[in-house]
């Protein structure tokens, strides 16, 4: 297993090869499974695009799709996309590349191409997914952040979907611990969704990996997220569901994980809370209850646990450090037993700009020293 101390080299291929892969992704009417079948049959997208429409129909391709491939109608768009990727430092990983993650390669419908920003060495790490609702309770946020920190401290890479709520808390927890995290997008890796995660996205690109099977520029359409969820589950040895309704996106991820043979864990919650219905139902159906990060770590497959032992001392970077002077002032004025509104904080620190204060608050939140509550209020974390 490649350690996180040495960045994985980017895949090497000619511009022409990359262009053919992009053209395949952009050809309408071909899903991940059919694309993988075609690559297996023709060995490369270059050979595929040399085939005639009649040959392609012989492979079970519909006539309109076969004609689209044979005509090369997607190449003009692929050329523009290739230039955009060069300008924005977006990488391309294909299913034939050595760096493509083995766990993902063997799911039913692996994406043939992945677009990324950051260090693809994260893909070789033992990973654990933390997923849940976009509207968590304070309990859900606390648990997601804590699990993210403790999984990272154990050497795991924390995977989630970059959505607001549980996903965001898990990513922040991993970064706070100085560990690594992968954010799997339901849009292009250059499209920040939700928009409030712009700074978090930049931090993950620097300390982890942004990943998507959707080409750069792809909007965050609702139908993309269930498709994205199979990648979240497919990258990981285990999936932890923190909070969510019975038929939520996190429940979909859990079902996909079970279909892929992954370990599924659920954090039990208050039986009177609608947000606990999803994980509590999963536990009734046989998911392992996760009362702590330890419950998850000790129940991972043996190969995953061996990977964690190898990674633990190699993956941990120094925790992100806040702006020392301003951070100390913020910790002095923000109380533990009450929440302080952002406007009050700005009034108490007139010598600092609002952007400086907001940046320092964000860093302190990543450090786990303060917590942002509803209504743009902040409280110090009791330790």
C-alpha positions in Angstrom: 0.0 0.0 0.0 1.3 3.4 -0.9 1.8 5.6 2.1 0.5 9.1 2.4 4.0 10.5 3.1 4.8 10.3 -0.6 2.4 11.9 -3.0 1.2 9.5 -5.7 2.4 10.4 -9.1 -0.2 11.7 -11.5 -1.2 9.2 -14.2 0.8 9.6 -17.4 -0.8 9.5 -20.8 -0.7 11.4 -24.0 -3.1 14.3 -24.6 -4.6 12.2 -27.4 -5.3 9.3 -25.0 -6.9 11.7 -22.5 -9.0 13.3 -25.2 -10.4 9.9 -26.2 -11.3 9.1 -22.5 -13.0 12.5 -22.2 -14.9 12.0 -25.4 -16.2 8.7 -24.1 -17.4 10.3 -20.9 -19.1 13.1 -22.8 -20.9 10.8 -25.4 -24.6 10.9 -24.5 -26.4 7.7 -23.7 -23.6 5.6 -22.2 -23.7 4.8 -18.5 -20.8 3.7 -16.3 -21.5 0.0 -16.7 -21.8 0.1 -20.5 -18.7 2.3 -20.8 -16.7 -0.3 -18.7 -18.0 -3.1 -20.9 -16.9 -1.3 -24.1 -13.5 -0.6 -22.7 -13.1 -4.3 -21.7 -14.1 -5.2 -25.3 -12.0 -2.7 -27.2 -9.1 -2.4 -24.6 -8.9 1.4 -25.0 -11.2 4.3 -26.0 -8.9 5.0 -28.9 -9.7 1.6 -30.4 -13.4 2.1 -29.5 -13.7 5.3 -31.5 -12.2 3.6 -34.5 -15.1 1.1 -34.6 -17.9 1.4 -37.0 -21.5 1.9 -35.9 -22.4 -1.6 -37.1 -19.6 -3.1 -35.1 -20.8 -1.2 -32.0 -24.4 -2.3 -32.5 -23.0 -5.8 -32.5 -21.8 -5.2 -28.9 -25.4 -4.4 -27.9 -25.2 -0.7 -28.2 -28.4 1.2 -29.3 -28.2 2.5 -32.8 -28.3 6.2 -31.8 -25.5 5.7 -29.3 -23.4 3.6 -31.7 -23.7 6.4 -34.3 -22.7 9.0 -31.7 -19.6 7.1 -30.9 -18.7 6.4 -34.5 -19.2 10.0 -35.5 -17.0 11.3 -32.7 -19.5 14.0 -32.0 -18.2 14.6 -28.5 -14.6 15.5 -29.5 -15.2 19.2 -29.9 -16.6 19.4 -26.4 -13.8 17.1 -25.1 -11.1 19.5 -26.6 -12.6 22.4 -24.7 -12.9 20.4 -21.5 -9.2 19.2 -21.8 -8.1 22.8 -22.1 -10.2 23.8 -19.1 -8.7 21.0 -17.0 -5.2 22.2 -17.8 -6.0 25.8 -16.9 -7.6 24.8 -13.6 -5.2 22.0 -12.6 -7.8 19.3 -12.6 -6.5 15.8 -13.0 -8.0 12.8 -14.8 -7.8 9.2 -13.4 -9.1 6.3 -15.6 -10.1 2.8 -14.6 -7.0 1.5 -16.4 -4.6 3.6 -14.3 -2.6 1.9 -11.5 -3.7 4.6 -9.1 -7.4 3.8 -9.5 -8.6 2.5 -6.1 -9.0 -1.3 -6.1 -12.1 -1.3 -3.9 -13.9 1.0 -6.3 -12.7 -0.9 -9.3 -14.6 -4.0 -8.2 -18.1 -2.5 -7.6 -20.9 -3.3 -10.0 -20.7 0.0 -12.0 -17.3 1.7 -11.3 -16.9 5.0 -13.0 -14.5 4.8 -15.9 -13.1 8.3 -15.2 -12.6 10.3 -12.1 -11.7 14.0 -12.0 -9.7 15.2 -9.1 -8.0 18.1 -7.3 -5.5 17.3 -4.6 -3.3 14.3 -3.9 -4.5 11.0 -5.3 -2.3 9.1 -2.8 -5.4 9.4 -0.5 -7.1 6.9 -2.8 -4.6 4.2 -1.6 -5.4 4.7 2.0 -7.8 2.7 4.2 -10.9 4.8 4.2 -14.0 5.1 6.3 -17.1 7.0 5.1 -19.1 9.2 7.5 -22.5 10.2 6.0 -25.8 11.7 7.3 -28.4 14.3 6.9 -28.0 17.9 5.7 -30.1 19.0 8.7 -28.5 17.3 11.7 -29.2 18.0 15.3 -26.4 19.3 17.5 -25.9 15.7 18.7 -25.4 14.6 15.0 -22.9 17.4 14.3 -20.9 16.6 17.5 -20.8 12.9 16.7 -19.8 13.4 13.1 -17.0 15.8 14.0 -15.7 13.5 16.8 -15.8 10.4 14.5 -14.0 12.4 11.8 -11.2 13.4 14.2 -10.8 9.9 15.8 -10.8 8.1 12.5 -8.1 10.4 11.2 -6.1 10.0 14.4 -6.3 6.2 13.8 -4.8 6.6 10.4 -7.9 6.4 8.3 -8.9 8.7 5.4 -12.3 10.1 6.1 -14.6 10.1 3.1 -17.9 12.0 2.7 -19.9 13.9 0.2 -19.2 17.6 1.1 -22.8 18.3 1.8 -23.7 20.7 4.6 -24.5 19.1 7.9 -23.0 15.7 8.8 -20.7 15.5 5.8 -19.1 18.9 6.5 -18.6 18.1 10.2 -16.8 14.9 9.3 -14.5 16.6 6.8 -13.7 19.3 9.4 -13.1 16.8 12.1 -10.5 15.0 10.0 -8.7 18.2 9.0 -8.7 19.4 12.7 -6.9 16.2 13.6 -4.2 16.9 11.0 -5.5 13.9 9.0 -6.7 13.3 5.5 -10.1 13.4 3.9 -11.8 12.8 0.5 -14.8 14.9 -0.6 -16.8 13.1 -3.3 -18.8 15.7 -5.3 -22.1 15.3 -7.0 -21.0 18.0 -9.5 -17.7 19.1 -11.1 -14.7 19.4 -8.7 -14.6 23.1 -9.8 -18.2 23.7 -8.7 -18.5 24.6 -5.0 -21.7 23.2 -3.6 -22.9 24.2 -1.1 -21.3 27.7 -1.7 -20.6 28.2 2.1 -18.0 25.4 1.8 -15.7 27.3 -0.5 -12.9 27.6 2.2 -13.4 24.0 3.3 -13.1 22.9 -0.3 -9.8 24.8 -0.6 -8.5 23.1 2.5 -9.4 19.7 1.4 -7.7 20.3 -2.0 -4.6 21.2 0.0 -4.7 18.5 2.7 -6.8 15.8 1.0 -8.6 15.1 -2.3 -11.6 16.5 -4.2 -13.1 13.8 -6.4 -16.0 13.4 -8.9 -17.0 11.3 -11.9 -18.9 14.3 -13.3 -16.8 16.5 -15.7 -15.7 19.9 -14.6 -18.4 22.5 -14.8 -21.2 19.9 -14.2 -23.9 21.5 -12.0 -25.1 20.0 -8.8 -28.3 18.4 -10.1 -30.4 16.5 -7.5 -30.2 13.2 -9.5 -26.4 13.3 -9.3 -26.2 12.7 -5.5 -27.5 9.1 -5.4 -25.0 8.4 -8.3 -22.3 10.0 -6.2 -23.1 7.9 -3.1 -22.0 4.6 -4.7 -18.5 6.1 -5.0 -18.5 7.2 -1.3 -19.4 3.7 -0.3 -17.2 2.1 -2.9 -14.0 3.8 -1.8 -14.3 2.6 1.8 -13.9 -0.4 4.0 -16.8 0.8 6.3 -19.6 3.3 6.2 -21.0 5.1 9.3 -24.5 6.6 9.2 -24.8 9.3 11.8 -28.3 10.8 11.3 -30.9 10.8 8.6 -34.5 9.9 7.9 -35.5 6.4 6.9 -35.4 7.0 3.2 -32.6 9.7 3.1 -29.5 9.8 1.0 -27.5 8.3 3.8 -29.8 5.3 3.8 -29.2 5.0 0.1 -25.4 5.0 0.7 -25.8 2.3 3.4 -27.8 0.1 1.0 -25.1 0.6 -1.7 -22.4 -0.2 0.9 -24.2 -3.5 1.8 -24.5 -4.4 -1.9 -20.8 -3.8 -2.3 -20.0 -6.0 0.7 -18.8 -3.2 2.9 -19.3 -3.0 6.7 -22.2 -0.7 7.7 -22.4 1.0 11.0 -25.1 3.3 12.5 -25.0 5.7 15.4 -28.0 5.1 17.6 -30.1 8.2 18.4 -33.1 9.5 20.3 -36.2 7.4 19.3 -38.3 10.6 19.4 -36.1 12.3 16.8 -37.0 12.0 13.1 -33.3 12.3 12.3 -32.5 9.1 14.2 -35.1 7.0 12.4 -32.6 6.1 9.6 -29.7 4.8 11.7 -32.0 3.2 14.3 -33.8 1.4 11.5 -30.5 0.2 10.0 -29.5 -1.2 13.4 -32.8 -3.1 13.6 -32.0 -4.5 10.1 -28.6 -5.7 11.2 -26.2 -2.8 10.9 -23.6 -2.7 13.7 -24.3 0.0 16.3 -21.5 2.6 16.6 -21.3 4.1 20.1 -17.7 5.2 19.5 -15.1 5.3 16.8 -13.5 2.3 18.4 -16.7 0.3 17.7 -16.1 0.9 14.0 -12.3 0.5 13.9 -12.2 -2.9 15.6 -14.9 -4.3 13.3 -13.3 -3.4 10.0 -12.0 -6.2 7.8 -8.6 -7.5 8.9 -6.9 -6.1 5.8 -8.3 -2.7 6.5 -7.1 -2.8 10.1 -3.6 -3.8 9.0 -3.7 -0.9 6.6 -4.5 1.5 9.5 -1.6 0.3 11.5 0.7 1.0 8.6 -0.8 4.4 8.0 -1.3 5.7 11.5 2.2 7.1 12.0 2.6 8.2 8.4 -0.5 10.1 7.6 -0.8 12.5 10.4 0.3 16.0 9.6 0.5 18.9 12.1 -3.0 20.1 13.0 -4.0 23.3 11.2 -2.9 26.2 13.4 -5.1 29.3 13.9 -4.0 32.9 13.6 -2.3 33.0 17.0 -3.0 36.5 18.2 -6.5 36.9 17.0 -7.3 33.3 17.9 -6.3 33.9 21.5 -8.5 37.0 21.7 -11.5 35.1 20.3 -11.0 32.3 22.8 -10.9 34.9 25.5 -14.2 36.5 24.6 -16.3 33.5 23.4 -18.0 31.8 26.4 -18.5 28.1 27.0 -21.9 28.3 28.5 -23.6 30.6 26.0 -23.5 31.5 22.3 -22.1 34.8 21.0 -23.4 36.3 17.8 -21.0 37.2 15.0 -22.0 40.8 15.1 -21.2 41.0 18.8 -17.7 39.4 18.1 -17.1 42.0 15.4 -18.0 44.8 17.8 -15.7 43.5 20.5 -12.7 43.3 18.1 -12.8 46.7 16.2 -9.1 46.6 15.3 -9.6 43.5 13.1 -11.5 43.3 9.8 -14.5 41.1 9.5 -12.7 38.9 7.0 -9.8 38.3 9.4 -12.2 37.5 12.2 -14.3 35.1 10.1 -11.1 33.3 8.9 -9.9 32.9 12.5 -13.3 31.6 13.6 -13.2 29.1 10.8 -9.6 27.9 11.8 -10.7 27.7 15.5 -13.7 25.6 14.4 -11.4 23.2 12.5 -9.2 23.0 15.6 -12.2 21.9 17.6 -11.9 24.8 20.0 -15.2 26.6 19.1 -18.4 25.4 17.5 -20.7 27.4 15.2 -24.4 27.2 16.2 -27.6 28.3 14.6 -28.0 32.0 13.7 -24.3 32.8 13.1 -23.5 32.3 16.8 -20.4 30.7 18.3 -19.6 28.9 21.6 -16.4 27.6 23.0 -16.0 23.9 23.1 -15.9 22.6 26.7 -12.8 20.5 27.3 
